Amino acid sequence: MSFESEIALRYVKNSRKSLFTSLTTLIAVSAIAISVAAILVTLGVINGFQSEIKKKILDSQSHIVIYGEMNKNELSRLDTLLSSFKEIEAKSVFIISQGILITQTRSIGTIIKGIEAQNEFKVTNIEKSLRYGKWDLKNQGIVLGEELAKNLGVFIDDELVLVSPKFDSGTLGIIPKMRKFKIKGIINTGYYEYDSSFAFIDINEAKSFFNPDILSNGISIKLKNIDLTQPVYFKLRKEIPFYFSIKTYSDINKNLFSALKLEKFVMTLILSLIILIATFSISSNLFMITVQKTKEIGILRAMGASKNKIKKIFMICGIYISGIGITIGMIIGFIILEIVKRYKIVELPSDIYYITKVPVEVSVKDVFLIITISLVLTLISSQIPANKASKVDPGDAIRYG
């Protein structure tokens, strides 16, 4: 232990001999501990919700999607290209279009996705989202999102009519394209926007209904590692013609992910201000120690200790006090998060959030960020009392201290 560190530790320990200094030290440690615990719990819950939302999105969407109308030659060329990428685990073609679903009493505009069911299940977890019925798209079967089914007022084995926004021209004039479907399944992904707007039919039904000349207008891609999404996206963009649109899951949900990121930043900023306020109590405590140890400071200066060494001693005092507070705060924060994770302290309405317990996820990066912010703010708050201590006149301190 260096000379400065040893003196600083002795000053902090000896502060207990003075009731007022001991009280200010306790307040400083408690303030830091409570602030650190608060920011750790808040970020843990925010991370949990973000991970839960991301999981629900990836249950219904693939990592990368290629959009564009594809004939036989283009589809074959893209299939060969994608097969050469070692990062790709699975792929599935689809046809997506807008349509109107009509029952006897209601009609709703929706997104119709024609899929090859077995291939689709390899690129998303949509199969596990089935809540009622079964995944049977044969013989004009259709699977709806649960919110969409509620809005239409339908259930398993009910029939509805799909109307295309495109029209056929015949001898009777311009007539809308219509086809009857039977509801075979209802899914619940937990992602409201998806459950309220998507319906699934067989890809062959979609081809014949929307455009028989197009084999597909999209390819869903699942990667072996989601962290490779951006590198694979850039590689695909170089290889695939510009008239095809390529979107990652984060591009498709850009507004949502941006909002979550902004929310986390704002909460971190606000809670950092709470830590800043807490560090002022460390500053006041160091002022008390400076007054209490004036004579000792004078003796140290007379023995040859430089102003920088005195300043360093009090900066280290601040770090010691802050370090104790951070350690206690981390312990309290982790205990609270573990309790929230295991028990239903706060019960969420399942019909709104589709989860009943508050999700929790602690990031090592966030823990490091909290510690860094706390120590930096402590150093800033310790500057003034440390400067004051370093300017003590040794003669006056020994004579009047």
N, C-alpha and C positions, 0 to 999 in steps of 0.2 A: 504494500500500500504506500502510495506517495505521501510526502509530507503534508500537502494540501488536503488530501483525502482523509488522512488520519486526524488532522485538526478539525476538519468539517464534521466528521463523525462524532468527535468528542463534544463539539458545540451542540449538536443536535441532541445527544444523550443528556448533556448537562442542563439543557433547557427545561427538563422536568423538575429541577430544583426550584424554579420560579413558577408560582401558580399561574400568573397571567401569561407568561411565555409558553408554559405547558398547555394552557387552554387554547392559545392561538395556534399552536402546533397541531393540536387535536382537531380544531376546526378546519385547518388547511388540509390535513390528511383526509378528513371526512368529506370535505367538499370535492376534492379530486376523485375520491373513491366513488361517490354518488354519481358524479358527472361521467366518469369512465363506464360505470355499470349501465347508466342510462343510454349512452351512445352505443355500447356493445349490444344491449338488448334490442334497441331500435333497429340497428343495421342487421342483426340476426333475423328479426322478423321480416324486414323488407327483403332480404336475400331469400328467405323462405317463400314468400309470396311470389317473387320474381321467378324462382326455380319451378314453383308449382304451375305458374302461368306458362312458362316455357315448355314444361313437360306436356301440358294439355295441348299446346299448339302443335308440338312435334308428334303427339299421338294422332293428330288428324291431318298433318301436313308433312311432306317430305323435306329433306334438307335442301335440295335444289330442284327447280322446275324449269323446263324448257318449253316456251310457248311459241306456236306458229303452225299454220296449216301445212300438213305433211302428206304428200302422195307416196306411192309405193317406193319410188327410187330414193326420195329424201329420207324416208323412214329407215330404209335399209342402210343408207350411208351413215345416219346418226347412230343406228344400232351398232354398226361396226366400230365407229369411233368410240362410243361409250364403253364397249367391251374391252378396249385397249387400256382403259384407265384402271390401274390396280387399286385405286382408292375407293372405287365404286363397289358397293356390296350388292345392290339390287336396283332394278329399274322397272317402270311400268308405264305403258302408254295409256292415254285417256282422251276422251272428247268432252269438252266443257262448253256449255252454252247457257243462255238465259231462256226461261220459259215461264208459263203461267200454269199453276196447278188449280184446278177447279173442282169443287165438290157441289153438292146440291144447293148449298146455302152460301158458300164462301169461295173466294178466289184470291190467290196470293202470287205475286211475282217471286221467282226463286232461281237459284243456280242449279242447273242439272249437270251432273257429272257421270258420263258413261265410262265404266271401268271394266277391266279384266280382274274379277274379284281376287283370284289367287295371287296374281302379281301385285295387286294393290296392297294386299295384306303383308307383302314382303318389304314394302317401302314405308308403310305407316302402321300404326297400331290401331287403326280404325276398327279392325275385327273385334278387338277387346271392348269396344265401346257399345256393343250391342246390348240393349236393355230389354227389349221385347221382341218376340218373333224369332226370325232366323235370317241369315244372309242368303237369300234365294232370289237371284235376279232373272232367272229363266222364266219363260212364258209371260213376259211383260210384268215381271215383279219389280217393285220399287222399294227402296229403303229411305226413310225420312229422318231428319234430325228431330229430337223430341220436342223442342220449342216450336218447330215448324208444324209438327203433327198437332200440337195443342192449338196453334193458331188456326189451323184448318178444321179442327174439331173431328179428327179421324183417328182410327186405331187399326190394329192388325186385321187383315182380310177386308177392310173397306176399300171401295174403288174410287178412283178419281181420274180426271181427264187432264192430260198434258197438252197445252196449246203452245205452238211455236210462234215466236214473233215474226217469222218469215211466212209468206203466203204462197200458195200454189195458184197458177193461172190455168183455168180450164174452160170448158164450154159454158159452164154456169157463171163464169166470171172469176174474180179473185176471191178465194176462200182460204181461211186459216187452216194450217195443218194441225190435226188433233189425233190423239191416240189415248186409249184407255189403259190404265195400269192398276194393279192390285197391290196394296201395301203388304209386304212380307216381313218387314222388320223396322224397328225404331231404335235409333242410336242416341247415346248421351255422352259426348266427349268432355263435357264440363266447360267448354268454350262457347259462350252464348252466341257470339256472332256466327259461328259455324253451325251450331245446332238449330239456329233459327232461319237459316237461309240455304242449306244444302240438301239435295235429294240425289240418290244414286240409282242408276239403271245400268243394264248390261251395255257394254260398248257397242255391240252389234245393233242393238235397238237404237242407240244414239246415232250411229252412222246412217241407218236407213231413215231415221226421223229428221235429223238436222241437215245432213249433206252426204249423200252416198258417194260422192267423188273424193271425199277426204277420209283417209284411214285414221288419222289422229290429228289433234291440234295441241297436244302437249305430252311431255314425258316427265314423269316423277322419278327422282333419283335419291337413293339412300346411300350415304357414305359409311365406311367402316369406322370412321372417327369423325364426330361432328366438328371437332376443332380444325379439320381440314377443309371446311366449307369454303372459306375465302380463297385459299390457294387453288382449289379445284375450280372454283368459279372463274378465276382469271385465266386458267389454262383452257377451260371450255370456251371462254369468250374469244380467245385467239384462234381456236380451231373451227368454231361454228359460225356460219354466215351471219352478217349483221342483221338480216331481216328476221332472225329468230330472237325472241326476247328470253333472257335468262335471269331468273330471280332466285335468291336464296330465301330461306325462311325468315331471316331478319329483314330483308327487303320487303317481303309481302306484309310483314307486321311492323313496318318501320315506325309508324306513329306510336304504336303501343310500347315498343321497346325504348323509343326516345323519351316517352313520358315516364316510364319506370326509371330510366337512367337519371332524368332530371329530378325526379322525386328523391332518389337516393342522395344525389349531390346536395340538394337543398337541405335535407334532413341532417346530413353530415356537417354542413356549414352552420346550421342553427345550433346543433349540439356542440360544435367546436367553440361557439361563442359562450356556451355555458361553462366549458372547461376554462376558457379565458378568464371568465369572472371568478372561477374557483382558484385560479393561479394568483389572483390579487391577494387572496388570503395568505398565500406563501410569501408574497412580497411584504405584507404587514408583519408576518412572523419574523422575517429576516431583519426588518427594522428593529424589532424588539430584541433580537439576539445581538444586533450591532450595539444597541444602547447598553445591554447587559454585559457585553464583552469588550467594552471600550478600553479598559485598562490592559487586558490581555492583548488586544490589537496593538496598543502602544508598545508593549514589551516586545512583541514579534517584530514590529517595525524597527525598534531600537537594536534588536539582535541581527538586523540585516535583511529581513523579509521585504521584498519589493512590493510596490503598490499592486502590480499584476498578480503576485502570489496571494495577497490579501483578497483581492477581487475574486480570484479563482476559488479560494476557500469558501466564500459565501455563495458563489455560483454552485459549487458542489453541495453545499447545505440545501439549497433549493432543489437540486436533483434528488438528493436523498429523501427529502420530505415527499416530493412528487412521486418518486419510485415506490415508496411505501403505499401511497394513495392509489397508484396505478395497479399495484399487485392486489391490494384488497378489493379494488373496483372490479378487476378481472375475475377474481374468485366469486364475488357476489353476482356479477353479470352471468357467468357460466352456470351458476346454481339456479338463477331465475330462468334462464333459457332451458335448462334441463327439466325444470318443473313444468314450464309451459309446453315443452315438447311431449312430456309423458302424460300429463293430466289435462283435462278439459277445464282449465282455469277460465278461459274465455271460449264459450261455445258459439260457433258461427252457424247461421241458418244455412242448411245444406241446399235448400232450393235456390239460394242466391250464389253461394260460393262453391257448392258441390264438394266442400270439405267441412268437417265438423270441428277440427282442432286447428289452432293457429300454427301454420308451418314455420319451422325454424331451420336456418342453415348458417353456420358460422364459417366465415372465410378467413384463411390465414392472412390474406392480403389486408382485410379490414382490421384485424387485430394489430398487425404491424402499423397500419395507418393511424389507429387510435393512439398507440404508444408514441409514435413519432410526433403527432400533433400535440399530445400532452407535454412531451419533453421540450419541444420547440417553444410552446407557449410559456412553459416554466422558465426557460432560459431568458425569454423576453421580459417576463415579470421580475426576474431576479436581478436584472441589470441595474436598476436604480439603487436598491439597497446595497448591492455589491460595490457600486461606484462610491456610494457614501462612506462605506466602511474603509475603502482603499484610500480615502482622502483624510482619514483621521490623523491629526498631528501627534507624533509619538510623545513629544515633550508634554503637551497639554493632557494627553490621555493618561500618562503615568502620574502626572502631578494632580489632576483633578478626577481621574477615573475612579 
